[in-house]
Amino acid sequence: MLVLQRWLGAAVVATALVTSGCTGQHEVKVTVKAAEGEEAEASTEEAAVTEAAGYGNLVGTVTFEGDAPHLSPLVKAKDGGVKDAAVCAAAEVPDESMLVNAENKGIANVVIFLDKRPKNIKEELAKPPTDPVIFDQKGCRFLPHILTVQIGQPLLVKSDDAIAHNTHTNPFRNTPFNQAIKADDRVGVPCNYSKAENGPIEVKCDLHPWMRAYHFPVDHPYVAITDENGKFRIDGLPAGTHTFKVWHEKAPGDAKLLERKLEITIEADSDTTQDLAYGGSKFAYTPRPAHRSVAVSRLQAGGELILTQTEGNR
């Protein structure tokens, strides 16, 4: 193939077909670069992509439809049968995999994030924060249960327990971190991510198998984790329509997505509200509601157990 390049411009402006000594046609690509001293002009389409018509915020609440599920603790207090019981069973270790606020049905630990890094990130948000994200261990629990960290932002793994732990990540695009964390390490061990992951990745302690958490390395600032009331907020989004994903660790499938393509239009200079609600069918596992039956409640209040024999059972 004959390729002619005249270094007079940066954009391909023509593609032609010419014949040579061989039979058939040959593709000719002409690349034109601006002359010395002449500024290259961006196309109107390109400029529209990189210039935001203002910035706005996304706020909302994620709620559970139905009875709030109840989870038994992963480790009961004073359970002498667990490893390192003096530390790990000093207090109850809760199951944080499906936390629903009994009062407002808000679901905690739902991750809402922009599907792709936009070209027009707000200037003050374009660089990753310099303050380190802290991933701690206390009472044989990872704290927090889910965290986000931007590529280039420091992440330190610490421990506030008087025993050793092992922090072991299971990334898809990054090198796994698998390191012992010594007792009472308040300095912290750096855990670095060089690439963004498509969703949160699991973190575990090989010494204490009930310990599970998630890290979410991202390459932009547009991600939020719902709080104990199910509320979230993402600031400084470019105005316009964006595609978001919604993740929860108990959502079915490997991707654990409640929403794969949630389109939301962000209004400039204001809060755009997007509330979400999901029933038990949207989760791979929904524990039994935390309510006692009427019969059990009556017995606990001092009622009598009355056996009634029907005619057919005599």
C-alpha positions in Angstrom: 0.0 0.0 0.0 1.3 3.4 -1.0 1.1 5.9 1.8 1.8 9.6 1.2 2.2 11.8 4.2 2.7 15.5 3.8 3.5 16.9 7.2 1.2 19.9 6.8 -1.6 19.0 9.3 -2.7 16.6 12.0 -6.0 15.5 10.6 -6.6 13.0 7.8 -8.4 15.0 5.1 -8.5 12.6 2.2 -8.5 9.0 1.3 -8.1 8.1 -2.3 -7.7 5.0 -4.4 -5.0 4.8 -7.1 -3.6 2.1 -9.3 0.0 1.0 -9.4 1.9 -1.5 -11.5 0.1 -4.4 -9.8 -3.5 -5.2 -10.7 -6.2 -4.0 -8.4 -6.6 -0.9 -6.3 -4.4 0.5 -3.6 -5.5 2.8 -0.7 -3.7 6.1 -0.4 -3.9 8.0 2.9 -3.0 11.7 2.9 -2.2 13.3 6.3 -2.0 17.1 6.4 -0.3 19.0 9.2 -0.5 22.7 9.8 2.4 24.8 8.4 5.0 26.1 10.8 3.6 29.1 12.8 0.0 28.2 11.9 -2.3 27.0 14.6 -4.3 23.9 14.1 -8.1 24.4 14.5 -10.1 21.9 16.5 -13.3 20.8 14.8 -16.6 22.0 16.1 -17.5 18.5 17.1 -14.3 18.1 19.1 -14.8 21.4 20.9 -18.4 20.3 21.8 -17.1 17.2 23.4 -14.4 18.8 25.6 -16.4 21.9 26.7 -19.0 21.4 29.4 -22.1 23.6 29.5 -21.7 24.0 33.2 -21.6 21.5 36.0 -24.2 20.1 38.4 -24.6 17.5 41.2 -26.4 14.2 41.5 -28.2 13.4 44.7 -30.6 10.6 45.7 -31.5 7.8 48.0 -31.5 4.0 47.4 -34.2 2.1 49.3 -35.3 -1.4 49.8 -38.9 -2.4 48.9 -40.4 -4.7 51.4 -39.5 -5.8 55.0 -36.0 -4.7 56.0 -33.8 -7.9 56.1 -32.0 -8.9 59.2 -28.5 -10.5 59.2 -27.0 -12.6 61.9 -23.5 -11.6 63.1 -20.5 -13.1 61.4 -18.9 -13.6 64.8 -20.9 -13.6 68.1 -19.5 -11.7 71.1 -17.5 -14.0 73.5 -17.5 -16.9 71.0 -14.4 -18.8 72.1 -14.4 -21.0 69.1 -13.1 -18.4 66.6 -9.5 -17.8 65.8 -7.9 -15.1 68.0 -11.1 -14.9 70.1 -9.7 -12.5 72.6 -9.7 -9.8 69.9 -12.1 -11.1 67.3 -14.9 -12.0 69.7 -14.4 -9.2 72.1 -17.5 -7.6 70.4 -20.0 -8.8 67.8 -18.8 -8.7 64.2 -21.8 -7.7 62.1 -22.6 -8.9 58.6 -22.4 -5.8 56.4 -23.3 -7.5 53.1 -26.9 -6.3 53.1 -27.5 -3.3 55.4 -31.0 -1.9 55.3 -32.2 0.9 57.6 -35.3 -0.3 59.4 -36.7 3.2 59.6 -36.4 4.6 56.1 -35.4 1.4 54.2 -32.3 3.0 52.9 -29.7 0.5 51.6 -26.1 1.2 52.7 -23.0 0.4 50.6 -24.5 0.8 47.2 -22.0 2.2 44.7 -23.2 4.6 42.0 -20.6 5.6 39.5 -20.1 7.1 36.0 -19.6 4.4 33.5 -16.7 6.1 31.7 -14.3 9.0 32.5 -15.6 12.1 30.8 -13.3 14.4 28.8 -14.6 17.5 30.6 -14.0 16.9 34.3 -14.4 20.0 36.4 -10.9 21.6 36.7 -10.6 21.4 40.5 -11.6 17.7 40.4 -9.3 16.7 37.5 -6.4 15.6 39.6 -6.6 12.9 42.3 -6.6 14.0 45.9 -3.3 13.9 47.7 -4.8 12.9 51.1 -4.5 9.2 51.6 -7.5 6.9 51.8 -7.3 4.8 55.0 -8.2 1.1 55.0 -8.3 0.0 58.7 -8.8 -3.2 60.7 -10.4 -3.2 64.2 -12.1 -6.0 66.0 -11.4 -8.3 63.1 -13.4 -6.1 60.8 -12.3 -4.2 57.7 -13.1 -0.5 58.0 -14.7 0.8 55.8 -16.6 -2.1 54.3 -16.3 -0.4 50.8 -14.0 2.4 49.7 -13.1 4.2 46.5 -9.7 5.4 45.6 -8.6 7.4 42.6 -5.6 6.3 40.5 -2.7 8.2 41.8 -4.2 8.8 45.3 -2.4 7.1 48.2 -4.1 4.2 50.0 -2.7 3.0 53.3 -3.6 -0.3 55.0 -3.5 0.0 58.8 -4.5 -2.1 61.8 -5.8 -1.2 65.2 -5.9 -4.8 66.4 -3.3 -6.4 68.8 -3.0 -9.3 66.4 -1.7 -9.7 62.9 -4.0 -9.7 59.8 -3.5 -10.5 56.2 -4.9 -8.1 53.5 -5.4 -9.8 50.2 -7.0 -8.1 47.2 -8.4 -9.8 44.1 -8.2 -7.3 41.3 -8.9 -8.0 37.6 -6.6 -5.3 36.1 -4.1 -4.6 38.8 -1.4 -6.6 40.6 -2.8 -8.3 43.7 -1.9 -7.0 47.1 -1.2 -9.9 49.5 0.6 -8.8 52.6 0.6 -9.4 56.4 -0.3 -6.3 58.4 1.4 -6.4 61.8 -0.4 -5.8 65.1 -1.2 -2.2 66.0 0.3 -0.8 62.7 -0.8 2.8 62.7 1.7 3.9 60.1 0.2 1.9 57.4 1.4 -0.2 54.4 0.9 1.4 50.9 -1.5 -0.4 48.6 -1.2 1.0 45.1 -3.5 0.7 42.1 -2.3 1.7 38.7 -5.4 1.0 36.7 -9.1 1.6 37.1 -11.3 -1.4 37.7 -14.7 -1.9 36.2 -16.3 -2.3 39.6 -15.4 -2.9 43.3 -13.0 -5.8 43.9 -13.1 -8.1 46.9 -10.6 -7.9 49.7 -10.2 -10.6 52.3 -8.1 -11.7 55.3 -6.8 -15.2 54.8 -6.2 -15.5 58.6 -9.8 -14.6 59.5 -12.0 -15.8 56.7 -15.2 -13.9 57.7 -13.4 -10.6 57.0 -14.5 -9.3 53.6 -14.5 -5.8 52.1 -14.2 -4.0 48.7 -11.9 -1.6 47.1 -12.9 0.4 44.0 -10.0 2.0 42.1 -11.4 4.6 39.7 -9.9 7.1 37.2 -12.4 9.9 37.8 -14.1 11.6 40.8 -17.7 10.7 39.8 -18.5 7.9 42.2 -20.4 7.7 45.5 -21.2 5.1 48.2 -24.6 5.2 49.9 -24.5 6.0 53.7 -26.4 4.2 56.5 -29.6 6.0 55.3 -29.1 5.0 51.6 -28.2 8.6 50.6 -25.6 9.5 48.0 -24.1 12.6 46.4 -21.8 13.2 43.4 -20.6 16.7 42.9 -19.2 18.6 39.8 -20.7 16.5 37.0 -20.6 18.0 33.5 -24.1 19.1 32.5 -25.8 16.7 30.1 -26.8 13.1 29.9 -24.5 10.5 31.4 -24.6 6.7 31.8 -24.2 5.4 35.4 -23.9 2.0 36.9 -25.2 0.9 40.2 -23.4 -1.9 42.1 -24.2 -3.9 45.3 -22.3 -6.9 46.5 -25.5 -9.0 46.7 -26.7 -8.2 43.2 -26.8 -11.3 41.1 -24.1 -12.2 38.5 -20.3 -11.6 38.5 -20.6 -7.9 37.8 -23.0 -7.4 40.8 -24.9 -4.7 39.0 -28.3 -3.4 40.0 -28.2 -1.1 37.0 -26.0 -1.5 33.9 -27.0 1.6 31.9 -28.8 4.2 34.1 -29.1 7.3 32.0 -29.4 10.6 34.0 -29.5 14.1 32.7 -27.5 16.5 34.9 -28.7 20.1 35.1 -26.1 22.8 35.3 -25.7 24.8 38.6 -28.2 22.7 40.5 -28.9 19.3 42.2 -30.4 16.6 40.0 -32.3 14.1 42.2 -32.5 10.4 41.2 -34.0 8.1 43.8 -33.8 4.3 43.3 -35.7 1.5 44.9 -35.1 -2.3 44.6 -37.0 -5.3 46.0 -35.7 -8.6 47.2 -35.8 -10.1 43.7 -33.0 -7.8 42.6 -30.6 -9.4 45.1 -29.0 -12.8 45.0 -29.6 -13.3 48.7 -32.2 -11.7 50.9 -32.2 -12.7 54.5 -35.4 -13.3 56.5 -37.0 -10.1 57.9 -36.1 -9.4 61.6 -39.5 -9.8 63.1 -40.8 -12.5 65.4 -44.0 -14.4 64.7 -47.1 -13.6 66.8 -46.9 -17.0 68.5 -43.3 -16.6 69.6 -44.0 -13.1 70.9 -46.9 -14.3 72.9 -44.9 -17.2 74.4 -42.1 -14.8 75.4 -44.7 -12.6 77.1 -45.8 -15.5 79.3 -48.6 -17.0 77.2 -49.5 -20.7 77.2 -48.8 -23.2 74.6 -52.1 -24.9 73.7 -52.2 -28.1 71.5 -55.3 -28.6 69.5 -56.0 -32.0 68.0 -58.2 -32.1 64.9 -60.8 -34.8 64.2 -58.7 -36.3 61.4 -55.6 -36.8 63.6 -57.3 -38.7 66.5 
